[in-house]
Amino acid sequence: MDKYLCTVCDWVYDPEKGDPENGIAPGTPFEELPDDYTCPLCGVGKDMFEKID
């Protein structure tokens, strides 16, 4: 699964880890995150994330 980088604060969403503190279970692909998901560090929306290799 692809990781995604927040282009504002450089936090990385790793689908293998998920975001349990915000109700996102491990194994959840970025594409399946809720539309209103925001970066847990800076609060920007999904549109501010870029896929990283």
mmJSON file of the N, C-alpha and C atoms, coordinates in Angstrom:
{"data_MODEL":{"atom_site":{
"group_PDB":["ATOM","ATOM","ATOM","ATOM","ATOM","ATOM","ATOM","ATOM","ATOM","ATOM","ATOM","ATOM","ATOM","ATOM","ATOM","ATOM","ATOM","ATOM","ATOM","ATOM","ATOM","ATOM","ATOM","ATOM","ATOM","ATOM","ATOM","ATOM","ATOM","ATOM","ATOM","ATOM","ATOM","ATOM","ATOM","ATOM","ATOM","ATOM","ATOM","ATOM","ATOM","ATOM","ATOM","ATOM","ATOM","ATOM","ATOM","ATOM","ATOM","ATOM","ATOM","ATOM","ATOM","ATOM","ATOM","ATOM","ATOM","ATOM","ATOM","ATOM","ATOM","ATOM","ATOM","ATOM","ATOM","ATOM","ATOM","ATOM","ATOM","ATOM","ATOM","ATOM","ATOM","ATOM","ATOM","ATOM","ATOM","ATOM","ATOM","ATOM","ATOM","ATOM","ATOM","ATOM","ATOM","ATOM","ATOM","ATOM","ATOM","ATOM","ATOM","ATOM","ATOM","ATOM","ATOM","ATOM","ATOM","ATOM","ATOM","ATOM","ATOM","ATOM","ATOM","ATOM","ATOM","ATOM","ATOM","ATOM","ATOM","ATOM","ATOM","ATOM","ATOM","ATOM","ATOM","ATOM","ATOM","ATOM","ATOM","ATOM","ATOM","ATOM","ATOM","ATOM","ATOM","ATOM","ATOM","ATOM","ATOM","ATOM","ATOM","ATOM","ATOM","ATOM","ATOM","ATOM","ATOM","ATOM","ATOM","ATOM","ATOM","ATOM","ATOM","ATOM","ATOM","ATOM","ATOM","ATOM","ATOM","ATOM","ATOM","ATOM","ATOM","ATOM","ATOM","ATOM","ATOM","ATOM","ATOM"],
"id":[1,2,3,4,5,6,7,8,9,10,11,12,13,14,15,16,17,18,19,20,21,22,23,24,25,26,27,28,29,30,31,32,33,34,35,36,37,38,39,40,41,42,43,44,45,46,47,48,49,50,51,52,53,54,55,56,57,58,59,60,61,62,63,64,65,66,67,68,69,70,71,72,73,74,75,76,77,78,79,80,81,82,83,84,85,86,87,88,89,90,91,92,93,94,95,96,97,98,99,100,101,102,103,104,105,106,107,108,109,110,111,112,113,114,115,116,117,118,119,120,121,122,123,124,125,126,127,128,129,130,131,132,133,134,135,136,137,138,139,140,141,142,143,144,145,146,147,148,149,150,151,152,153,154,155,156,157,158,159],
"type_symbol":["N","C","C","N","C","C","N","C","C","N","C","C","N","C","C","N","C","C","N","C","C","N","C","C","N","C","C","N","C","C","N","C","C","N","C","C","N","C","C","N","C","C","N","C","C","N","C","C","N","C","C","N","C","C","N","C","C","N","C","C","N","C","C","N","C","C","N","C","C","N","C","C","N","C","C","N","C","C","N","C","C","N","C","C","N","C","C","N","C","C","N","C","C","N","C","C","N","C","C","N","C","C","N","C","C","N","C","C","N","C","C","N","C","C","N","C","C","N","C","C","N","C","C","N","C","C","N","C","C","N","C","C","N","C","C","N","C","C","N","C","C","N","C","C","N","C","C","N","C","C","N","C","C","N","C","C","N","C","C"],
"label_atom_id":["N","CA","C","N","CA","C","N","CA","C","N","CA","C","N","CA","C","N","CA","C","N","CA","C","N","CA","C","N","CA","C","N","CA","C","N","CA","C","N","CA","C","N","CA","C","N","CA","C","N","CA","C","N","CA","C","N","CA","C","N","CA","C","N","CA","C","N","CA","C","N","CA","C","N","CA","C","N","CA","C","N","CA","C","N","CA","C","N","CA","C","N","CA","C","N","CA","C","N","CA","C","N","CA","C","N","CA","C","N","CA","C","N","CA","C","N","CA","C","N","CA","C","N","CA","C","N","CA","C","N","CA","C","N","CA","C","N","CA","C","N","CA","C","N","CA","C","N","CA","C","N","CA","C","N","CA","C","N","CA","C","N","CA","C","N","CA","C","N","CA","C","N","CA","C","N","CA","C","N","CA","C","N","CA","C"],
"label_alt_id":[null,null,null,null,null,null,null,null,null,null,null,null,null,null,null,null,null,null,null,null,null,null,null,null,null,null,null,null,null,null,null,null,null,null,null,null,null,null,null,null,null,null,null,null,null,null,null,null,null,null,null,null,null,null,null,null,null,null,null,null,null,null,null,null,null,null,null,null,null,null,null,null,null,null,null,null,null,null,null,null,null,null,null,null,null,null,null,null,null,null,null,null,null,null,null,null,null,null,null,null,null,null,null,null,null,null,null,null,null,null,null,null,null,null,null,null,null,null,null,null,null,null,null,null,null,null,null,null,null,null,null,null,null,null,null,null,null,null,null,null,null,null,null,null,null,null,null,null,null,null,null,null,null,null,null,null,null,null,null],
"label_comp_id":["MET","MET","MET","ASP","ASP","ASP","LYS","LYS","LYS","TYR","TYR","TYR","LEU","LEU","LEU","CYS","CYS","CYS","THR","THR","THR","VAL","VAL","VAL","CYS","CYS","CYS","ASP","ASP","ASP","TRP","TRP","TRP","VAL","VAL","VAL","TYR","TYR","TYR","ASP","ASP","ASP","PRO","PRO","PRO","GLU","GLU","GLU","LYS","LYS","LYS","GLY","GLY","GLY","ASP","ASP","ASP","PRO","PRO","PRO","GLU","GLU","GLU","ASN","ASN","ASN","GLY","GLY","GLY","ILE","ILE","ILE","ALA","ALA","ALA","PRO","PRO","PRO","GLY","GLY","GLY","THR","THR","THR","PRO","PRO","PRO","PHE","PHE","PHE","GLU","GLU","GLU","GLU","GLU","GLU","LEU","LEU","LEU","PRO","PRO","PRO","ASP","ASP","ASP","ASP","ASP","ASP","TYR","TYR","TYR","THR","THR","THR","CYS","CYS","CYS","PRO","PRO","PRO","LEU","LEU","LEU","CYS","CYS","CYS","GLY","GLY","GLY","VAL","VAL","VAL","GLY","GLY","GLY","LYS","LYS","LYS","ASP","ASP","ASP","MET","MET","MET","PHE","PHE","PHE","GLU","GLU","GLU","LYS","LYS","LYS","ILE","ILE","ILE","ASP","ASP","ASP"],
"label_asym_id":["A","A","A","A","A","A","A","A","A","A","A","A","A","A","A","A","A","A","A","A","A","A","A","A","A","A","A","A","A","A","A","A","A","A","A","A","A","A","A","A","A","A","A","A","A","A","A","A","A","A","A","A","A","A","A","A","A","A","A","A","A","A","A","A","A","A","A","A","A","A","A","A","A","A","A","A","A","A","A","A","A","A","A","A","A","A","A","A","A","A","A","A","A","A","A","A","A","A","A","A","A","A","A","A","A","A","A","A","A","A","A","A","A","A","A","A","A","A","A","A","A","A","A","A","A","A","A","A","A","A","A","A","A","A","A","A","A","A","A","A","A","A","A","A","A","A","A","A","A","A","A","A","A","A","A","A","A","A","A"],
"label_entity_id":["1","1","1","1","1","1","1","1","1","1","1","1","1","1","1","1","1","1","1","1","1","1","1","1","1","1","1","1","1","1","1","1","1","1","1","1","1","1","1","1","1","1","1","1","1","1","1","1","1","1","1","1","1","1","1","1","1","1","1","1","1","1","1","1","1","1","1","1","1","1","1","1","1","1","1","1","1","1","1","1","1","1","1","1","1","1","1","1","1","1","1","1","1","1","1","1","1","1","1","1","1","1","1","1","1","1","1","1","1","1","1","1","1","1","1","1","1","1","1","1","1","1","1","1","1","1","1","1","1","1","1","1","1","1","1","1","1","1","1","1","1","1","1","1","1","1","1","1","1","1","1","1","1","1","1","1","1","1","1"],
"label_seq_id":[1,1,1,2,2,2,3,3,3,4,4,4,5,5,5,6,6,6,7,7,7,8,8,8,9,9,9,10,10,10,11,11,11,12,12,12,13,13,13,14,14,14,15,15,15,16,16,16,17,17,17,18,18,18,19,19,19,20,20,20,21,21,21,22,22,22,23,23,23,24,24,24,25,25,25,26,26,26,27,27,27,28,28,28,29,29,29,30,30,30,31,31,31,32,32,32,33,33,33,34,34,34,35,35,35,36,36,36,37,37,37,38,38,38,39,39,39,40,40,40,41,41,41,42,42,42,43,43,43,44,44,44,45,45,45,46,46,46,47,47,47,48,48,48,49,49,49,50,50,50,51,51,51,52,52,52,53,53,53],
"pdbx_PDB_ins_code":[null,null,null,null,null,null,null,null,null,null,null,null,null,null,null,null,null,null,null,null,null,null,null,null,null,null,null,null,null,null,null,null,null,null,null,null,null,null,null,null,null,null,null,null,null,null,null,null,null,null,null,null,null,null,null,null,null,null,null,null,null,null,null,null,null,null,null,null,null,null,null,null,null,null,null,null,null,null,null,null,null,null,null,null,null,null,null,null,null,null,null,null,null,null,null,null,null,null,null,null,null,null,null,null,null,null,null,null,null,null,null,null,null,null,null,null,null,null,null,null,null,null,null,null,null,null,null,null,null,null,null,null,null,null,null,null,null,null,null,null,null,null,null,null,null,null,null,null,null,null,null,null,null,null,null,null,null,null,null],
"Cartn_x":[0.844,0.0,0.88,0.396,1.166,1.063,2.167,2.197,1.923,1.404,1.08,1.69,2.272,2.949,2.09,1.944,1.284,2.27,1.869,2.776,2.948,2.176,2.284,3.274,3.145,3.973,4.876,4.809,5.641,5.281,4.079,3.622,3.275,3.59,3.349,2.225,1.211,0.176,0.661,0.833,1.261,0.067,-0.499,-1.698,-1.49,-0.262,-0.011,-0.215,0.025,-0.167,-1.54,-2.107,-3.373,-3.176,-4.239,-4.207,-5.177,-4.805,-5.719,-6.219,-5.393,-5.809,-6.983,-7.166,-8.264,-9.273,-9.294,-10.303,-10.041,-8.803,-8.469,-7.67,-8.255,-7.639,-6.424,-5.431,-4.313,-4.833,-4.178,-4.599,-5.564,-5.884,-6.816,-6.063,-6.327,-5.669,-6.087,-5.2,-5.485,-6.78,-7.021,-8.214,-9.509,-9.436,-10.629,-10.817,-9.922,-10.102,-11.344,-12.035,-13.224,-12.859,-13.8,-13.563,-13.162,-13.617,-13.303,-12.07,-11.284,-10.074,-9.107,-8.459,-7.47,-6.171,-5.088,-3.775,-3.818,-3.371,-3.424,-2.458,-1.484,-0.539,-0.929,-1.305,-1.552,-3.0,-3.804,-5.231,-5.67,-4.77,-5.198,-5.912,-6.675,-7.463,-6.658,-7.36,-6.735,-6.141,-6.674,-6.176,-4.764,-4.263,-2.913,-1.878,-2.276,-1.368,-0.941,0.308,0.83,1.348,1.119,1.632,3.142,3.792,5.242,5.634,6.802,7.293,8.144],
"Cartn_y":[-1.195,0.0,1.247,2.27,3.5,4.369,5.052,6.026,7.401,8.298,9.645,10.665,11.719,12.766,14.017,14.576,15.879,16.924,17.676,18.645,19.911,20.021,21.191,20.937,19.778,19.542,18.311,17.587,16.411,15.175,15.145,13.94,12.895,11.641,10.578,9.666,9.496,8.505,7.167,6.211,4.862,3.937,3.408,2.579,1.326,0.839,-0.335,-0.009,1.246,1.686,2.304,2.88,3.594,4.854,5.279,6.436,6.127,5.135,4.659,5.748,6.753,7.837,8.62,8.543,9.251,8.293,7.05,6.095,5.398,5.469,4.821,3.549,2.404,1.12,0.841,0.118,-0.316,-1.109,-0.937,-1.617,-0.818,0.42,1.259,2.044,1.765,2.534,4.005,4.872,6.314,6.612,5.899,6.14,5.859,5.056,4.713,5.583,6.546,7.468,8.311,8.719,9.568,10.857,11.399,12.632,13.79,13.755,14.849,14.561,13.537,13.223,14.399,14.703,15.775,15.262,15.913,15.58,15.726,14.701,14.784,15.807,16.263,17.256,18.687,18.948,20.347,20.636,19.59,19.8,20.049,19.955,20.167,18.925,19.096,18.008,17.071,16.007,14.979,15.542,16.642,17.209,17.768,17.875,18.401,17.279,16.044,14.901,14.472,13.999,13.471,12.064,11.194,9.824,9.863,9.05,8.953,7.515,7.373,6.032,5.441],
"Cartn_z":[0.0,0.0,0.0,-0.683,-0.822,0.424,0.735,1.815,1.216,2.033,1.579,2.523,1.942,2.675,2.731,3.928,4.063,3.558,2.547,1.941,2.784,3.86,4.728,5.869,6.538,7.726,7.616,6.498,6.243,7.07,7.669,8.343,7.283,7.556,6.59,7.074,6.207,6.484,5.951,6.861,6.507,6.696,5.602,5.727,6.578,6.665,7.503,8.975,9.362,10.747,10.962,9.907,10.046,10.881,11.526,12.428,13.576,14.422,15.474,16.416,16.674,17.568,16.999,15.682,15.024,14.391,14.876,14.448,13.13,12.628,11.362,11.67,11.351,11.663,10.789,11.333,10.495,9.296,8.157,6.939,6.087,6.512,5.756,4.688,3.398,2.332,2.381,1.923,1.915,1.182,0.068,-0.737,0.025,1.072,1.843,3.078,3.289,4.413,4.157,5.219,5.022,4.283,3.539,2.788,3.697,4.949,5.872,6.734,6.361,7.115,7.037,8.162,8.203,8.816,8.479,9.018,10.542,11.272,12.731,13.323,12.557,13.084,12.768,11.505,11.129,10.732,10.528,10.294,8.872,7.891,6.507,5.974,4.907,4.34,3.46,3.008,2.171,0.888,0.405,-0.85,-0.738,0.476,0.689,0.875,0.593,0.683,-0.706,-0.81,-2.062,-1.84,-2.828,-2.746,-2.83,-1.983,-2.026,-2.355,-2.95,-3.337,-2.234],
"occupancy":[1.0,1.0,1.0,1.0,1.0,1.0,1.0,1.0,1.0,1.0,1.0,1.0,1.0,1.0,1.0,1.0,1.0,1.0,1.0,1.0,1.0,1.0,1.0,1.0,1.0,1.0,1.0,1.0,1.0,1.0,1.0,1.0,1.0,1.0,1.0,1.0,1.0,1.0,1.0,1.0,1.0,1.0,1.0,1.0,1.0,1.0,1.0,1.0,1.0,1.0,1.0,1.0,1.0,1.0,1.0,1.0,1.0,1.0,1.0,1.0,1.0,1.0,1.0,1.0,1.0,1.0,1.0,1.0,1.0,1.0,1.0,1.0,1.0,1.0,1.0,1.0,1.0,1.0,1.0,1.0,1.0,1.0,1.0,1.0,1.0,1.0,1.0,1.0,1.0,1.0,1.0,1.0,1.0,1.0,1.0,1.0,1.0,1.0,1.0,1.0,1.0,1.0,1.0,1.0,1.0,1.0,1.0,1.0,1.0,1.0,1.0,1.0,1.0,1.0,1.0,1.0,1.0,1.0,1.0,1.0,1.0,1.0,1.0,1.0,1.0,1.0,1.0,1.0,1.0,1.0,1.0,1.0,1.0,1.0,1.0,1.0,1.0,1.0,1.0,1.0,1.0,1.0,1.0,1.0,1.0,1.0,1.0,1.0,1.0,1.0,1.0,1.0,1.0,1.0,1.0,1.0,1.0,1.0,1.0],
"B_iso_or_equiv":[0.0,0.0,0.0,0.0,0.0,0.0,0.0,0.0,0.0,0.0,0.0,0.0,0.0,0.0,0.0,0.0,0.0,0.0,0.0,0.0,0.0,0.0,0.0,0.0,0.0,0.0,0.0,0.0,0.0,0.0,0.0,0.0,0.0,0.0,0.0,0.0,0.0,0.0,0.0,0.0,0.0,0.0,0.0,0.0,0.0,0.0,0.0,0.0,0.0,0.0,0.0,0.0,0.0,0.0,0.0,0.0,0.0,0.0,0.0,0.0,0.0,0.0,0.0,0.0,0.0,0.0,0.0,0.0,0.0,0.0,0.0,0.0,0.0,0.0,0.0,0.0,0.0,0.0,0.0,0.0,0.0,0.0,0.0,0.0,0.0,0.0,0.0,0.0,0.0,0.0,0.0,0.0,0.0,0.0,0.0,0.0,0.0,0.0,0.0,0.0,0.0,0.0,0.0,0.0,0.0,0.0,0.0,0.0,0.0,0.0,0.0,0.0,0.0,0.0,0.0,0.0,0.0,0.0,0.0,0.0,0.0,0.0,0.0,0.0,0.0,0.0,0.0,0.0,0.0,0.0,0.0,0.0,0.0,0.0,0.0,0.0,0.0,0.0,0.0,0.0,0.0,0.0,0.0,0.0,0.0,0.0,0.0,0.0,0.0,0.0,0.0,0.0,0.0,0.0,0.0,0.0,0.0,0.0,0.0],
"pdbx_formal_charge":[null,null,null,null,null,null,null,null,null,null,null,null,null,null,null,null,null,null,null,null,null,null,null,null,null,null,null,null,null,null,null,null,null,null,null,null,null,null,null,null,null,null,null,null,null,null,null,null,null,null,null,null,null,null,null,null,null,null,null,null,null,null,null,null,null,null,null,null,null,null,null,null,null,null,null,null,null,null,null,null,null,null,null,null,null,null,null,null,null,null,null,null,null,null,null,null,null,null,null,null,null,null,null,null,null,null,null,null,null,null,null,null,null,null,null,null,null,null,null,null,null,null,null,null,null,null,null,null,null,null,null,null,null,null,null,null,null,null,null,null,null,null,null,null,null,null,null,null,null,null,null,null,null,null,null,null,null,null,null],
"auth_seq_id":[1,1,1,2,2,2,3,3,3,4,4,4,5,5,5,6,6,6,7,7,7,8,8,8,9,9,9,10,10,10,11,11,11,12,12,12,13,13,13,14,14,14,15,15,15,16,16,16,17,17,17,18,18,18,19,19,19,20,20,20,21,21,21,22,22,22,23,23,23,24,24,24,25,25,25,26,26,26,27,27,27,28,28,28,29,29,29,30,30,30,31,31,31,32,32,32,33,33,33,34,34,34,35,35,35,36,36,36,37,37,37,38,38,38,39,39,39,40,40,40,41,41,41,42,42,42,43,43,43,44,44,44,45,45,45,46,46,46,47,47,47,48,48,48,49,49,49,50,50,50,51,51,51,52,52,52,53,53,53],
"auth_comp_id":["MET","MET","MET","ASP","ASP","ASP","LYS","LYS","LYS","TYR","TYR","TYR","LEU","LEU","LEU","CYS","CYS","CYS","THR","THR","THR","VAL","VAL","VAL","CYS","CYS","CYS","ASP","ASP","ASP","TRP","TRP","TRP","VAL","VAL","VAL","TYR","TYR","TYR","ASP","ASP","ASP","PRO","PRO","PRO","GLU","GLU","GLU","LYS","LYS","LYS","GLY","GLY","GLY","ASP","ASP","ASP","PRO","PRO","PRO","GLU","GLU","GLU","ASN","ASN","ASN","GLY","GLY","GLY","ILE","ILE","ILE","ALA","ALA","ALA","PRO","PRO","PRO","GLY","GLY","GLY","THR","THR","THR","PRO","PRO","PRO","PHE","PHE","PHE","GLU","GLU","GLU","GLU","GLU","GLU","LEU","LEU","LEU","PRO","PRO","PRO","ASP","ASP","ASP","ASP","ASP","ASP","TYR","TYR","TYR","THR","THR","THR","CYS","CYS","CYS","PRO","PRO","PRO","LEU","LEU","LEU","CYS","CYS","CYS","GLY","GLY","GLY","VAL","VAL","VAL","GLY","GLY","GLY","LYS","LYS","LYS","ASP","ASP","ASP","MET","MET","MET","PHE","PHE","PHE","GLU","GLU","GLU","LYS","LYS","LYS","ILE","ILE","ILE","ASP","ASP","ASP"],
"auth_asym_id":["A","A","A","A","A","A","A","A","A","A","A","A","A","A","A","A","A","A","A","A","A","A","A","A","A","A","A","A","A","A","A","A","A","A","A","A","A","A","A","A","A","A","A","A","A","A","A","A","A","A","A","A","A","A","A","A","A","A","A","A","A","A","A","A","A","A","A","A","A","A","A","A","A","A","A","A","A","A","A","A","A","A","A","A","A","A","A","A","A","A","A","A","A","A","A","A","A","A","A","A","A","A","A","A","A","A","A","A","A","A","A","A","A","A","A","A","A","A","A","A","A","A","A","A","A","A","A","A","A","A","A","A","A","A","A","A","A","A","A","A","A","A","A","A","A","A","A","A","A","A","A","A","A","A","A","A","A","A","A"],
"auth_atom_id":["N","CA","C","N","CA","C","N","CA","C","N","CA","C","N","CA","C","N","CA","C","N","CA","C","N","CA","C","N","CA","C","N","CA","C","N","CA","C","N","CA","C","N","CA","C","N","CA","C","N","CA","C","N","CA","C","N","CA","C","N","CA","C","N","CA","C","N","CA","C","N","CA","C","N","CA","C","N","CA","C","N","CA","C","N","CA","C","N","CA","C","N","CA","C","N","CA","C","N","CA","C","N","CA","C","N","CA","C","N","CA","C","N","CA","C","N","CA","C","N","CA","C","N","CA","C","N","CA","C","N","CA","C","N","CA","C","N","CA","C","N","CA","C","N","CA","C","N","CA","C","N","CA","C","N","CA","C","N","CA","C","N","CA","C","N","CA","C","N","CA","C","N","CA","C","N","CA","C","N","CA","C","N","CA","C"],
"pdbx_PDB_model_num":[1,1,1,1,1,1,1,1,1,1,1,1,1,1,1,1,1,1,1,1,1,1,1,1,1,1,1,1,1,1,1,1,1,1,1,1,1,1,1,1,1,1,1,1,1,1,1,1,1,1,1,1,1,1,1,1,1,1,1,1,1,1,1,1,1,1,1,1,1,1,1,1,1,1,1,1,1,1,1,1,1,1,1,1,1,1,1,1,1,1,1,1,1,1,1,1,1,1,1,1,1,1,1,1,1,1,1,1,1,1,1,1,1,1,1,1,1,1,1,1,1,1,1,1,1,1,1,1,1,1,1,1,1,1,1,1,1,1,1,1,1,1,1,1,1,1,1,1,1,1,1,1,1,1,1,1,1,1,1]
}}}
